[in-house]
Amino acid sequence: MNYNIAVCDDSAADRKYISDMVDECAAGKGCDVRTMAFESAESFMFCYDDKKDYDILLLDIEMGGMDGVAMAKRLREQDDNVQIVFITGYSDYIAEGYEVAALHYLMKPVKKEKLFSLLDRAVEKLSKNEKMINMELGGELVRIPIYQIRYVDVMGNYVTVHAAQDYTFKMTLGDLEAVKKYLDLLDEDLTTVDTVIKTGNPMTDAILNSKISLAKSKDINVVADAHIPLKLKTSEIDLCCIIGNLFDNVIDASMKLPKEQRVIRVYMDMKNTQLYISFTNFTAGKKLKKDGRLFHSTKGVGHGFGLVRIDAIVDRLDGYLSRNSEDGAFTTEILLPQI
């Protein structure tokens, strides 16, 4: 494989030291690596804006002008695949890495064995991120990176893949094997997801941890307690659709609140022979007006289709659904029979 690795540090001695070790590591493993050195965040971003082909970034935090953290945040707005490794002489900055999904950090002076180990991890993660599913949309081939996919849902003959953007495909029963392939690949790659909660069910872990990470990136506190059997009667696709759409709804509602008031509570467990799912979020407005099962949306025309999908799945599975709006809180409760 060919990799483009950038070393960004305002110290000429440190740039050379790190670059030389990267070249030594690549030579020892027989990898084709192009190493580029930059003396400032500004010089890197100037080159990056012209050609976005960097795979790994070894980034000093304390630099004159734009610091490494500010540069990483700007970079993440355009690229969520590049592997960022912070290099710093101060442990005070370690927490900053979580904000930009940094692979890890290295303390100066950098030790060769630690750098080599991190480069191995970065290459492994890059190789996993190369996995794609290929779908046909409007007569054209659409390639969707596996790591971007949050969940899929099915309604009739239509499958919606929720990734960096949403893709809706019309499929025959046989075509659904492509979706099954995605689920299998995602199950294999669960180790690449930051595990916040373990329910006992791998597919539930994948969607919950993905959504919890998304919520945290929006400064939303998530309190989750979930215990799910390894085997469920409910299909993985239906469960992903329910959890994914519920989470999207509570995240949207939470964004209307000040950061310190954004809280989502998730509870999932077996109640005798039924799977119980409960989502609660604080709300900015007063009690909503109910229209049948649904409450009037403040998001405008074209929204609310996720809730309709949930209702359709619960009905098809002979389940129970309740929505309750009180001043300051909104709760959705679902029961799905498992026998």
N, C-alpha and C positions, 0 to 999 in steps of 0.2 A: 504494500500500500504506500501511497505518497501522502505526506503530511506537510502542511505549512505551519510552522511554529514561530510565534512572535515573542521576543523578549523585550519588555518595556521597563527601563530603569534609568534614572537620571545620573547614575554613577557609571562612568565608562568602565571602571575596573569590574564592577558587578555585572555589567552587560556581557563583557568578554568571558568572565568566569562562568556564568550561567550558560551562555551560548556554546562554549567549549564542551561543557558537560553534556549538553543536549546532543551535540554532534558525536561525542564519544558513545553515548547510549545508543544512538541510531546505528552507528557503525558496528557495535557489538551485536545488535539484533538483526542486522542486514536490512534495515528500513531505509527507504528513500525519503529523506527529510530536507526541507529547505528552511533554514533558520534565518530570521530577519531580526535585527536589533533596532530599537527606537529609543531616543534619549528623552522623550516626553510623551505624555498622553496626547497632546495636540498633534504631534508628528505621526503617531500611530493612526489617529482618527482621520487625518488627512489622507493617508494611504488607504485606510479601510473604506472610506467613502467612495474611493475610485474603484476598488476591487475587494469584494467581500469574500475572500477565499481562505481565511485563517481557520485552522482547526483547533489549535491549542495556544493559549495566551498565558505567558508567565509574567505577572504584573506586579511591579513594586507599588506599594500603597502611598508612601510619602514622597511626593515629587513636587517640584516647583510648578506653579500654574495649576492646571487641573490635576487633582490627585487621582490615585488608582481607583478608589471606590466610585467617585463621580464618573470616571470614564467607563467603568464596568456597567453602571446603571444605564448610561447612554447606549452602550453596546447592546445590552439586553433588550432595549426597545426595538432593535432591528434583527437580532440574532440570538435564538435560544439554544443553539446547538454547539457553539464554540465552547471549549472546555477552559474555564478560567481557574488559574492557580495563583493565589496572592502570595507575594513575597514581602515580608516585613521584618523589621527589627523590634517591633513592639507588639506584645500580646493583646494590648488594648483594642486592636482592630479586628480581632478574630470574629466577633459577632457580625461584623459588616458583611462577611462572606455569605451569610444566609440570605441576605436581601437580594443578591444577584445570582443565587444558585451556583456559587463557586464550588468547584470540585473539592478543593482543600486549600490549605495555606502552608507555607514553609517559613520557618524562622531563620533569619540571617544569623550567623553565616550558614549558608545552605549546605547540607551534607549530601554527598553524591548518592548514597544508597536510598535516601528518602526521595530525592528528585527522580531517580530511575524508577522507583516504585510508583510514584504518582504519574509519570509518563505512561507506564504500563496500564494504569487504571484509566487514564484519559483515552488511550487508544482502544481499550476494551469497550468503553462507553460509546465512543464514536462508531465503532463497528456495529453495535446494537442499534444505534440511531439510524443506520443506513437501511434497516428493514422497511419495506414498503408493502402496501396492498395496492393492486392495480384494478381500477374500476372503469367502466365505460359510462360516460355522461354526455348526452347530446351528440353521440357519434364520435367523441374524442376520448382518448385514454387519459384518465386522471390518476396520478401517482400520489398516494397519501402516506407520509412517513408514519410508521407505527408509533413513535414516541410522541407525536402530536395528538394522537387520538385519545379523547377523554372517555367516550362511551358511544354506543350505537343504540338506536331504537328502531322498532319495526311497527308499522301500521298498515295492515293489509298486505299489498304487494310492494309497498314502499319502505325502503330502508334509509335512515338518516344517519350519517357518520358525522359525529361532532368532533372536529379537529381544530386547527387554526381558524378554519371557517367551516360552515356546515355544508355537507353534500348530501343531496337526496337522490336516490337511485330507484328506478322501478325494476323489480326483480321477479324472476320465476322462483319456484320452490328450489330448483336446482342451483340457482344463483346464490342462494343463501349460504352455500358452502363457503363462499368467499368471506362472508361475515364470520362464519365459524372458524375459518383460518385465522382471521384477525384475533378472535378471542383466544385461540390456542397460542398464538405468538405473544399476546399480551400476558398470558398466564406464565409463559416461559421467562418473560422479562420483568417479573414483579420485583426482582432484586434491584432494578434501576429506579424504583419509586421510593421516595422518602417515606418510610413507614412510620406513621403517626399512631395508627390504631391497627390491631389485629383482631378480626372478628371470629376467625376459625374457618372462613370461607374465602378462598383466594380471589375470586372475581369481585366479591363485595369489598375486600381489602383494596383492590385496585381502584375501583371507582370512588370509594370513600376517601382514600388517601390523596387521590388526584384532586378531588373537590376541596378537601380540607386545606391542601397546599394553595389552591386558587384563592380560597377565602382569606387565608393568612396574608397572601400577597396584597389583598385589598384592606388590610388592617381590621379583619373581622375575627373575633375570638370564637372558636368552635369548641363546644363541650360535647364530646361524643362517648357513648357507652353502647357498644354493639357486640352481640354474641350470636353468631349464625352457624348452623350446622354445615358441615362440609358438603353434604348432599341435600338439595332442595328439590321439591316437585316443580316449583316456579323456575322457568328457564332463565339462564344467565342474561339473555337479551332483554326479557321483560323486566328483570330486576335492575339491570343497568339503566333502562329507560325510566323506571320509577324513581330510583335514587338520584339519577342525573338531573331529571327535570325538577324534582323537589329541591335539590340543592341550588340549581340555577335560580329558582323562584325566590328562595330565602336570601340568597346573595344579593339579588336585585333589590329586594325590599330593605335589606340592611344598609345598602349604600346611601339611602336617604337619611340615615342617622349620623350624628357626629361619631368620630372614631371610637371614643370612649364608651359609647352606648351600643356598639355593634356586637351582638351576641347571637349565636345560633346553637340550639340544643338538639342533638340527634340521639334517639334511643331506638335500638333494634334488638329484639329477643324473641324467643319462642314462647307463646302462650298456649300451653297444651299442644294442640296439633296445628296451630296457626302461627304464621310469622307476623309479628307486630312491628310496625314501623311508625315512628313519631318524629316530626320535625316542628320545632318552634322557633320563631324569630321575633325580636322586638320590632315594633313598627313606629313610624313617625306620626301617623294619623290616628283618628278616632276609629271606633268600631265600623267595619265595612258593611255595606248593604249587600245582603245575600240574594242571589237570583238562581233558584234551584240549588244545585250542588255548589255552584261557583259563586265567587264574590266579584262585584264589579271591579274591573281592572282600571288602574290609573295610568297604565302604560300606553293606552291608545289602541287604535285599530291595528289588527295584525298580531297582537300579543295574546297569550293565553292558550296557544296550541299545545304547549307542553302539558298543561293541566288537562286538556281534552284527551291527550294520549294516555295520561295516567288513569283517567276515568274509564277509558275504553279497555285498558288492560285489567283493571280491577273488576269490571263487569264481566269480562270474558273468563276470568279465573274464579268467578263466584265469590269474590271477596267483599269486604266492607270498607267504606271510606267515609271519613267525617272531617269537616273543616269547621274551625271555630275561631271567630274573631272577637276579641275583647279589646278595650282601650289599652293600647301599649303592647299587645302581643297577638300573634296569629299562629295557630296550631293545625297541622294536618296529621290525622291518624289513619292508618291502613292496617287491615287484617287480611292475610292471604292464606287460605287453607293449604296444607301440605300433605294431605292424604286423599 
